[in-house]
């Protein structure tokens, strides 16, 4: 079983990357010790700003095709969404737009756990709501959704682990549901 994990962010210090990395580790260490997990960085798939004209002139960029193929190779997907002004990060929206030109079912009917965190009390809840309301149309089979508020208070940066009991339990439950769907 192969689990692909990434943060929908291009920040080198992304708290969402820390969260999704932790989720991948929990899956591999506590849910299915035989699973292969891979955490990727969207910076490795940097794309030009999408436009119809750019697509007409040069087609879909190879990096968009490579990421789409990587999603297709996975048995399950973990995404932690960065919330920028209450919405997706620009890098994720752009990456997603390019991949949707390959196939509207960007997530290729894969089971997923989606999550978000933020420094504040909202825990990325607005971007999670946007994702929950729309990604089913794009071939996502969401098996769980986890929001972690006040990241700095609820995540041990040195150990790379959630310290908030309720958030940790919610994450483990979502990952367990994901595994049951495989």
VENZIZI-V247800 format. One record per residue. N is the residue number from 1. RES is the residue in three letters. PHI is phi in radians with two decimals (* if undefined). OMEGA is omega in whole degrees, 0 to 359 (none if undefined). Layout:
n = <N	N>
res = <RES	RES>
phi = <PHI	PHI>
omega = <OMEGA	OMEGA>
This chain:
n = <1	2	3	4	5	6	7	8	9	10	11	12	13	14	15	16	17	18	19	20	21	22	23	24	25	26	27	28	29	30	31	32	33	34	35	36	37	38	39	40	41	42	43	44	45	46	47	48	49	50	51	52	53	54	55	56	57	58	59	60	61	62	63	64	65	66	67	68	69	70	71	72	73	74	75	76	77	78	79	80	81	82	83	84	85	86	87	88	89	90	91	92	93	94	95	96	97	98	99	100	101	102	103	104	105	106	107	108	109	110	111	112	113	114	115	116	117	118	119	120	121	122	123	124	125	126	127	128	129	130	131	132	133	134	135	136	137	138	139	140	141	142	143	144	145	146	147	148	149	150	151	152	153	154	155	156	157	158	159	160	161	162	163	164	165	166	167	168	169	170	171	172	173	174	175	176	177	178	179	180	181	182>
res = <UNK	UNK	UNK	UNK	UNK	UNK	UNK	UNK	UNK	UNK	UNK	UNK	UNK	UNK	UNK	UNK	UNK	UNK	UNK	UNK	UNK	UNK	UNK	UNK	UNK	UNK	UNK	UNK	UNK	UNK	UNK	UNK	UNK	UNK	UNK	UNK	UNK	UNK	UNK	UNK	UNK	UNK	UNK	UNK	UNK	UNK	UNK	UNK	UNK	UNK	UNK	UNK	UNK	UNK	UNK	UNK	UNK	UNK	UNK	UNK	UNK	UNK	UNK	UNK	UNK	UNK	UNK	UNK	UNK	UNK	UNK	UNK	UNK	UNK	UNK	UNK	UNK	UNK	UNK	UNK	UNK	UNK	UNK	UNK	UNK	UNK	UNK	UNK	UNK	UNK	UNK	UNK	UNK	UNK	UNK	UNK	UNK	UNK	UNK	UNK	UNK	UNK	UNK	UNK	UNK	UNK	UNK	UNK	UNK	UNK	UNK	UNK	UNK	UNK	UNK	UNK	UNK	UNK	UNK	UNK	UNK	UNK	UNK	UNK	UNK	UNK	UNK	UNK	UNK	UNK	UNK	UNK	UNK	UNK	UNK	UNK	UNK	UNK	UNK	UNK	UNK	UNK	UNK	UNK	UNK	UNK	UNK	UNK	UNK	UNK	UNK	UNK	UNK	UNK	UNK	UNK	UNK	UNK	UNK	UNK	UNK	UNK	UNK	UNK	UNK	UNK	UNK	UNK	UNK	UNK	UNK	UNK	UNK	UNK	UNK	UNK	UNK	UNK	UNK	UNK	UNK	UNK>
phi = <*	-2.10	-2.00	-1.79	-2.27	-2.81	-1.65	-1.47	-2.69	-2.04	-1.31	-1.16	-1.95	-1.05	-1.23	-1.23	-1.18	-1.11	-1.15	-1.22	-1.13	-1.05	-1.05	-1.10	-1.17	-1.07	-1.03	-1.27	-1.68	-2.09	-1.81	-2.55	-1.24	-1.65	-1.26	-1.71	-1.97	-2.35	-1.82	-1.90	-2.08	-1.08	-1.09	-1.37	-2.25	-1.13	-2.17	-1.17	-1.06	-1.16	-2.70	-1.05	-1.11	-1.10	-1.14	-1.11	-1.32	-2.34	1.32	-1.37	-1.06	-1.04	-1.15	-1.16	-1.12	-1.16	-1.18	-1.02	-1.12	-1.11	-1.06	-1.18	-1.34	-1.40	-1.55	-2.65	-2.29	-2.06	-2.26	-2.00	-1.53	-1.34	-1.86	-2.01	0.92	1.41	-2.48	-1.08	-1.17	-1.05	-1.11	-1.23	-1.04	-1.16	-1.06	-1.07	-1.04	-1.10	-1.15	-1.19	-1.37	-1.38	-2.85	-1.02	-1.45	-0.91	-1.54	0.94	1.07	-1.52	-1.23	-2.49	-2.10	-1.94	-2.64	-2.78	-2.50	-2.69	-1.22	-1.73	-1.20	-1.23	1.04	1.28	-1.06	-1.21	-1.22	-1.10	-1.09	-1.05	-1.11	-1.01	-1.32	-2.15	-1.26	-1.05	-1.11	-1.77	1.43	-1.62	-1.97	-1.26	-1.83	-3.03	-2.44	-2.31	-2.00	-2.08	-1.40	0.65	-0.85	-1.07	-1.55	-2.06	-2.41	-1.49	-1.14	-1.19	-1.54	1.17	-2.40	-1.17	-1.96	-1.42	-0.99	-1.15	-1.14	-1.10	-1.15	-1.14	-1.12	-1.09	-1.11	-1.12	-1.18	-1.13	-1.12	-1.06	-1.07	-1.11	-1.42	-1.52>
omega = <181	179	178	183	175	172	177	185	173	178	178	180	185	174	177	175	177	180	183	175	176	180	179	179	178	179	184	184	187	184	180	184	177	182	172	178	178	175	180	182	180	176	177	181	183	187	173	178	182	167	177	180	180	178	180	181	187	182	180	180	181	180	175	177	180	179	177	179	179	175	181	180	183	173	180	184	172	178	171	185	169	179	177	180	176	185	175	172	180	181	180	180	179	179	179	180	178	181	180	176	175	180	179	179	182	185	167	177	179	171	187	163	178	182	175	173	177	178	185	183	183	177	182	184	181	180	176	179	178	180	181	183	188	192	175	178	184	173	177	174	186	180	178	180	185	176	178	179	177	186	183	178	189	182	178	184	180	181	181	185	172	177	181	185	182	179	179	179	179	178	181	178	179	179	175	177	177	181	180	181	184	none>
